[in-house]
Amino acid sequence: MAGFHTTDELDPGQRLLARIDVNAPIEDGEVQSTRRFERHAESIRELLEADHALALMAHQGRPGRDTFVTLEGHAEILADLADTEVEYVPSTYGEAAVDAIDDLSSGDVILLENTRMVEEELPEEPPEVKAGTEFVQTLANAFDAYVNDGYSVAHRSHASIVGFPQVMDAYAGPVMAEEYEYNTSIERREFDGDVTMVLGGTKAEDVIAAMDHLEHRVDTFLLGGVVGELFLRARGYPVGHDLEDGPDLYDDNYAENEALIADVLDRFGDRIETAVDMAYEDADGERAEHVVDDIEEKTVSYMDVGHDTVENYRSVIEDSAAVLVKGALGVFEDERFSYGTVEVLRAAGESDAYCVVGGGDTSRTVPMYDLDPAGFDHLSIAGGAYLRALTGEGLVGVEALEQAAERMDG
């Protein structure tokens, strides 16, 4: 476990200021996914069982975007999932917020307004700068302790994440502690057998950085998605480049990462598996597949790995002691091209391996295609923070909790 304190150590009946992450897709002003809400609702129930009073902070969207809305609807969703009243407060630290906080007693839960509506929240600044903001200074003295339960925002140096731990006793909430434990397990745990990583998605630079960082911890890398095509291109296949009428996903990515891909292939290319067949949409709108060795020129957009690739990857997974998945192997939102992602996840879930699925989008595949969540040791709700963990970069939100623990223990 990290060097931070957790809410399990708190005496009952505390007044807690808790940062959660219920940022969600929004369409026509309505929340479209409640996966993060469900996890934080569990935290709320757990903290209420200890008679704590909770003032929750969260963000939604970013100024200037359609997803930048108030948290009134979020409070209703949390209340429904946690089976308790969650009062929405249309202020983050103004008079209405202070009054609502003053009225808090054990068992009460309030949700303060979108933190990103506070000017002092967003700029990425050092924790000591954030600690001096009016936002932090106004709320800090009204509570017994600060709780960060938002691992998925722990890579952001925002006031609600790094400012409060500078001036308050600070604790990791249940979601934060669990996400940290599982998402850093590849670096900290020893496994009795091979470790396999399944890597895909569109963020090639991050995936390649993760491979580079984890070279000595992972035995086999199974690639798909954009990054898989880029590695095939580096191996001499006529794929992994943009088409005139297709998305611009490949050429710039390849130019930026060509040297690192070549270096990675040179150092441990024998442990990197790429697709032997790939799927595309044919003239009738149906799924069709090309054998990679038979491709002479890329004329279609490849949307998924093929059936033979899945069987190859399945055999590797079945012989693994640990499997970590980050990124989809295809356009899983389209059922025609979900096969690779779904079947590789199914193989991991049905295996005896320790299995962590990281990244919000990839984890979403499990409920979307009715896979059994019990087959996975952990389904992460973190995206950017999970990638930071895989590439060895520190998370400022975690570091803030660790620094607070040092001060509290000193």
C-alpha positions in Angstrom: 0.0 0.0 0.0 1.1 3.5 -0.6 2.3 5.8 2.2 -1.0 7.4 2.7 -3.7 7.1 5.4 -7.1 5.6 4.5 -10.6 6.4 5.8 -10.6 3.0 7.6 -8.3 4.7 10.1 -10.8 7.5 10.9 -12.7 7.7 14.2 -16.5 7.6 13.6 -18.6 10.7 13.3 -16.2 13.0 11.4 -17.1 15.9 9.2 -15.4 15.1 5.9 -14.8 17.1 2.7 -14.5 14.4 0.0 -13.3 14.7 -3.6 -15.0 12.2 -5.9 -15.0 11.8 -9.7 -18.4 11.4 -11.4 -17.4 13.2 -14.6 -19.5 11.5 -17.3 -20.6 11.6 -20.9 -23.4 14.1 -21.3 -26.0 14.3 -24.1 -28.8 16.9 -24.1 -27.8 17.7 -20.5 -28.3 14.1 -19.3 -25.7 11.8 -17.9 -25.1 8.8 -20.2 -23.0 6.5 -18.0 -23.2 5.9 -14.2 -20.2 3.5 -13.8 -18.2 6.0 -11.7 -21.3 6.9 -9.7 -21.8 3.3 -8.8 -18.3 3.0 -7.3 -18.6 6.3 -5.4 -22.0 5.3 -4.1 -20.3 2.4 -2.4 -17.9 4.8 -0.7 -20.8 7.0 0.4 -22.5 4.0 2.0 -19.3 2.9 3.7 -18.6 6.3 5.1 -22.2 6.8 6.3 -22.0 3.5 8.2 -19.3 5.1 10.3 -21.6 8.1 11.1 -19.6 10.6 9.1 -21.1 13.7 7.6 -20.1 14.3 3.9 -19.6 17.3 1.7 -18.8 16.0 -1.7 -16.8 17.8 -4.4 -16.7 16.8 -8.0 -16.4 18.2 -11.5 -18.2 17.8 -14.8 -16.8 18.7 -18.2 -14.6 21.7 -18.8 -15.6 25.4 -19.4 -16.7 26.0 -23.0 -17.8 22.5 -23.7 -21.3 21.0 -23.9 -20.5 18.6 -21.0 -19.9 21.6 -18.7 -23.1 21.5 -16.6 -24.2 21.8 -13.0 -24.2 18.8 -10.7 -27.9 18.9 -9.8 -28.6 15.7 -11.8 -25.4 14.1 -10.5 -26.8 14.5 -6.9 -30.0 12.7 -7.9 -28.1 9.8 -9.4 -25.8 9.4 -6.4 -28.8 9.6 -4.0 -30.5 6.8 -6.0 -27.5 4.5 -6.1 -26.4 5.2 -2.5 -30.0 4.9 -1.3 -29.7 8.1 0.8 -30.5 11.7 0.4 -27.8 13.7 -1.3 -28.5 17.5 -1.2 -27.3 19.4 -4.2 -25.8 22.8 -3.2 -25.6 25.3 -6.1 -22.4 26.8 -4.8 -18.9 25.4 -4.3 -17.6 27.7 -1.5 -19.9 30.7 -1.5 -22.5 31.6 1.1 -24.9 28.9 0.2 -22.2 26.3 0.5 -20.9 27.6 3.8 -24.5 27.6 5.2 -25.1 24.0 4.0 -21.8 22.9 5.5 -22.7 24.5 8.8 -25.9 22.5 8.9 -24.2 19.1 8.3 -24.5 16.4 11.0 -23.7 12.7 11.0 -25.4 10.8 8.2 -25.9 13.9 6.0 -24.5 14.1 2.5 -24.3 17.2 0.3 -22.8 17.7 -3.2 -21.2 21.0 -3.8 -21.4 22.7 -7.2 -19.1 21.7 -10.1 -15.5 22.6 -8.9 -14.6 23.7 -12.4 -17.0 26.6 -12.0 -14.4 27.9 -9.5 -11.8 30.0 -11.3 -9.1 28.9 -8.8 -9.7 25.2 -9.5 -8.5 24.5 -13.0 -5.0 25.9 -13.8 -2.3 23.3 -13.3 -0.3 24.9 -10.4 1.9 23.6 -7.6 0.0 22.3 -4.5 1.3 25.1 -2.3 -0.2 27.6 -4.7 -3.6 25.8 -4.7 -3.5 25.7 -0.9 -3.4 29.4 -0.7 -6.5 30.0 -2.8 -9.7 31.4 -1.3 -11.5 28.2 -2.3 -9.3 26.0 -0.2 -8.9 28.5 2.7 -12.6 29.0 3.0 -13.6 25.4 3.3 -10.5 23.8 5.1 -11.4 24.9 8.6 -15.0 23.7 8.3 -14.1 20.0 8.3 -12.2 17.4 10.5 -10.5 15.9 7.4 -10.2 15.8 3.7 -10.8 12.6 1.7 -9.6 12.0 -1.9 -11.7 9.2 -3.4 -11.0 10.2 -7.0 -8.0 8.1 -8.3 -9.2 8.9 -11.9 -8.4 12.6 -11.4 -5.2 12.1 -9.3 -3.0 13.2 -12.2 -4.5 16.7 -12.1 -2.9 19.4 -10.0 -6.2 21.2 -9.3 -7.2 22.9 -6.0 -9.8 20.3 -5.0 -7.2 17.5 -5.5 -3.8 18.9 -4.2 -4.7 22.1 -2.3 -6.7 20.7 0.6 -4.1 18.0 1.6 -1.6 20.8 2.2 -3.6 22.3 5.0 -5.8 19.5 6.3 -5.4 15.9 7.6 -6.0 13.9 4.4 -7.1 10.4 3.7 -7.6 8.1 0.7 -11.2 7.0 0.2 -12.2 3.4 -0.6 -12.1 3.9 -4.4 -8.8 5.7 -4.3 -7.2 3.0 -2.1 -8.5 0.2 -4.3 -7.6 1.7 -7.6 -4.1 2.5 -6.4 -3.6 -1.1 -5.1 -4.7 -2.8 -8.3 -3.4 -0.3 -10.9 0.1 -0.3 -9.5 0.2 -4.1 -8.9 2.3 -4.8 -11.9 5.1 -2.8 -10.4 4.8 -4.1 -6.9 3.6 -7.7 -7.0 5.5 -10.9 -7.8 3.6 -13.5 -10.0 4.2 -17.2 -10.2 4.4 -17.3 -14.0 4.3 -15.1 -17.0 2.8 -11.6 -17.0 0.9 -10.6 -20.2 -0.3 -7.1 -21.2 -3.0 -6.5 -23.8 -2.6 -3.0 -25.2 -4.7 -1.2 -27.8 -6.7 2.0 -28.2 -5.7 5.1 -30.1 -3.2 6.7 -27.7 -0.1 5.2 -29.2 2.4 7.5 -27.5 1.2 6.5 -24.0 1.0 2.8 -24.9 4.5 2.7 -26.3 5.8 4.6 -23.2 4.1 2.0 -21.0 5.7 -0.8 -22.9 9.1 0.9 -22.6 8.7 1.4 -18.9 7.4 -2.2 -18.2 9.9 -4.1 -20.3 11.3 -5.9 -17.3 8.0 -6.7 -15.7 6.0 -8.0 -18.7 6.8 -11.3 -20.6 4.5 -10.8 -23.5 2.7 -7.8 -25.1 -0.4 -8.4 -27.2 -1.2 -5.5 -29.4 -4.2 -4.2 -31.3 -5.9 -1.0 -32.2 -3.9 1.9 -33.6 -0.7 1.0 -31.8 -0.9 -2.5 -33.2 -1.0 -1.2 -36.7 1.9 1.1 -36.1 4.0 -1.8 -34.9 3.0 -3.8 -38.0 4.1 -0.9 -40.1 7.4 -0.8 -38.3 7.8 -4.6 -39.1 7.5 -3.8 -42.8 3.8 -4.4 -43.5 1.9 -1.9 -45.7 -0.5 -0.9 -43.0 -0.5 1.7 -40.2 -0.9 4.8 -42.3 -3.8 7.1 -43.1 -6.2 6.7 -46.0 -7.4 9.7 -47.9 -11.0 9.2 -46.8 -10.1 7.8 -43.4 -9.3 9.2 -39.9 -5.9 10.8 -39.3 -4.8 8.3 -36.7 -1.5 6.9 -38.1 1.0 9.0 -40.0 1.5 11.7 -37.4 1.5 9.1 -34.6 4.1 7.1 -36.5 6.4 10.0 -37.2 6.3 11.0 -33.5 7.0 7.5 -32.3 9.0 5.8 -35.0 12.3 5.9 -33.2 10.9 4.6 -29.9 9.0 1.8 -31.7 12.2 0.8 -33.5 14.1 0.8 -30.2 11.4 -1.2 -28.4 11.3 -3.8 -31.3 15.1 -4.0 -31.2 15.3 -4.6 -27.5 12.4 -7.0 -26.9 10.5 -7.4 -30.1 10.5 -11.2 -29.7 8.0 -10.6 -26.8 5.6 -8.4 -28.8 2.8 -10.1 -30.6 0.9 -8.3 -33.4 -2.2 -9.2 -35.4 -2.0 -11.9 -38.1 -5.4 -10.9 -39.5 -7.5 -7.7 -39.3 -11.2 -6.9 -39.8 -12.7 -4.2 -42.0 -16.1 -3.2 -43.4 -16.8 -4.7 -46.8 -18.9 -3.1 -49.6 -22.1 -4.7 -48.1 -21.4 -3.2 -44.7 -20.4 -6.5 -43.2 -17.4 -7.6 -41.3 -14.6 -9.1 -43.4 -11.0 -10.0 -42.6 -7.6 -9.8 -44.3 -4.7 -12.0 -43.5 -1.9 -9.6 -42.7 0.7 -11.5 -44.8 -1.6 -11.2 -47.9 -2.0 -7.4 -47.7 -0.1 -5.7 -50.6 -1.6 -2.2 -50.1 -3.8 -0.7 -47.4 -7.1 0.2 -49.1 -9.5 -0.1 -46.2 -9.7 1.1 -42.6 -9.0 -1.8 -40.2 -11.5 -1.8 -37.3 -10.6 -4.9 -35.3 -8.1 -7.8 -35.0 -9.2 -11.0 -36.7 -10.3 -14.4 -35.5 -6.9 -16.1 -35.9 -5.3 -13.3 -33.9 -7.8 -13.8 -31.1 -7.0 -17.5 -31.0 -3.2 -16.7 -30.8 -3.8 -14.2 -28.0 -6.1 -16.5 -26.2 -3.5 -19.2 -26.0 -1.0 -16.7 -24.5 -3.5 -15.5 -21.9 -4.4 -19.1 -20.9 -0.8 -19.8 -20.0 -0.3 -16.5 -18.0 -0.2 -15.9 -14.3 -1.3 -12.3 -14.7 -3.0 -10.4 -17.4 -3.4 -6.6 -17.6 -5.6 -5.0 -20.3 -5.4 -1.4 -21.4 -7.1 -0.2 -24.5 -9.5 -1.8 -26.9 -8.3 -4.0 -29.8 -10.9 -2.6 -32.1 -14.0 -0.4 -32.4 -15.8 -2.3 -29.7 -18.8 0.1 -29.7 -19.7 -1.3 -33.1 -20.9 -4.9 -32.5 -19.4 -6.0 -35.9 -15.9 -5.0 -34.7 -16.2 -5.9 -31.0 -15.1 -9.5 -31.4 -11.4 -9.0 -30.7 -11.8 -6.9 -27.6 -14.7 -8.9 -26.2 -13.2 -12.3 -26.8 -9.7 -11.4 -25.5 -11.4 -10.0 -22.3 -13.5 -13.1 -22.1 -10.4 -15.3 -22.3 -8.8 -13.2 -19.5 -11.9 -13.3 -17.3 -12.3 -17.1 -17.7 -8.6 -17.8 -17.1 -7.0 -18.5 -13.7 -4.8 -15.5 -14.1 -4.8 -12.4 -11.9 -6.5 -9.9 -14.2 -6.8 -6.1 -14.1 -8.7 -4.2 -16.8 -7.6 -0.6 -16.9 -9.1 2.5 -18.6 -12.6 3.6 -18.4 -13.5 2.8 -22.0 -12.0 -0.7 -22.0 -13.7 -1.6 -18.7 -17.0 -0.5 -20.2 -16.8 -3.4 -22.6 -17.5 -5.8 -19.7 -21.1 -4.7 -18.9 -21.8 -3.7 -22.5 -21.3 -7.3 -23.7 -22.5 -9.1 -20.6 -19.2 -10.5 -19.6 -19.0 -11.8 -16.0 -17.3 -9.1 -13.9 -16.5 -11.7 -11.2 -13.9 -13.1 -13.6 -11.7 -10.0 -13.2 -9.8 -9.1 -10.1 -10.4 -5.4 -10.9 -12.1 -3.2 -13.4 -10.6 0.2 -13.2 -12.6 3.4 -13.8 -9.4 5.4 -14.4 -8.1 6.5 -17.8 -5.3 9.1 -17.7 -4.3 8.2 -14.2 -4.0 4.5 -15.0 -1.8 5.3 -18.0 0.4 7.5 -15.7 0.8 4.5 -13.4 1.8 2.2 -16.2 4.4 4.6 -17.5 5.9 5.1 -14.1 4.9 8.8 -13.7 3.8 10.0 -10.3 0.3 11.1 -9.6 0.2 14.5 -7.9 -3.1 13.6 -6.1 -1.4 10.5 -4.5 1.7 12.4 -3.7 -0.4 15.0 -1.9 -1.9 12.3 0.3 1.5 10.9 1.0 2.9 14.3 2.0 -0.1 14.8 4.2 0.6 11.5 5.9 4.2 12.4 6.6 3.0 15.7 8.2 0.3 13.9 10.2 2.8 11.2 11.4 5.6 13.7 12.1 
